[in-house]
């Protein structure tokens, strides 16, 4: 039964995007992780101050239900998520993903 539970847990982790630090990485304290995350702001992590964090975006014009063209904007949050995830993993912490549909 425990093997089944372990298999289900690994499946759920993979589906959610949960990542674990490499073995042998020493966990940093919460204050050290916080400082490392805040330090990302000055490392080329793109930000636009007028509208908040910059995430890759693209737009198209599509015909709406009313027959008029509407601007449809799609965002890609990987530009923000990947550096955060990498910093957390390098600090020896687990990155808990969210279920992606």
N, C-alpha and C positions, 0 to 999 in steps of 0.2 A: 504494500500500500504506500509506503514512503517513497518508493521509486516512482510510482505514478504521480504522487504529489510533487516530487522534485521535477519531473518532466513537465507537469502542468505549470509549475512556477517558472521554469526556464522559457516555456512557450509564451507565457504572459509577459515576462520581462522583455523578450525579443519583440513581441507585438507592441508593447508600450514604448520601447526605445530606452529601457533602463540599461545603464552602463555601470560597470564596476571598475574600480581602479586596478592597475596592474599589481600583481602580487609583489610584496616587498616594499611597496610605497608606504611611508610612514604618514599617518593621518595628522594633519595640522589642527590646531585649535580653531574654534569658531571665530575668534577675533582675527586670526591669521588668514582664514579663508575669506572673511569679510574684506580685509585689507587687499587681498589679491584680486577679488572681484571689483572693488572700487578702483584699483589701479588699472583695470582694463580701459577705463575712460580715456587715458592718455596714450594708448598703444595703437592708434590707427583704427580703432573700432569706430566705424562711421557713425556720426550723429549729426542731426540737423537740429539746431537749437530752436528754430522758430516753430517747429511742429512736433517736437519730441524725437524719440529714437528713430533713426533712419533704418528702414528695412527695404530690401529690394522690392520695387513695385513696377507693375506694368499695367497699362490700361488699353482697353479696346472700346469701340462704340458698338453697341448691340441694339437691336430693335426691341423695345419694351412691349408690354401687353397693350399699351395704349396706342401703339403704332409709331411712336416717336423714337428717335435715337437717344440712347442714354449712355453716359460714360460709365464703364464698369472697370473698377480698379481691383487688382489682385495684389496681395502682399506676400513676400517671401521672407519669413522671419529667421532663416538660417544664418543670415549675416550677424544677427545678435545671439542666437542660441548656441552656435558652434563654439565661439570663444568662451562663453560662460561654461558650457559643458566641459571643455578641455581643461579649464582652470580648476573646476571642481574635482575632476578626476586626478589631475596632477597633485592636488592637495590631499589625496587619499580618501576622498569622500565618494559616496555613491550618487550617481545622477539618476534620479527617478523620472522616467518619462511619463507622458500622458498618452492615453489610448488614442491612436490616430484612426480615424474612420476612413 
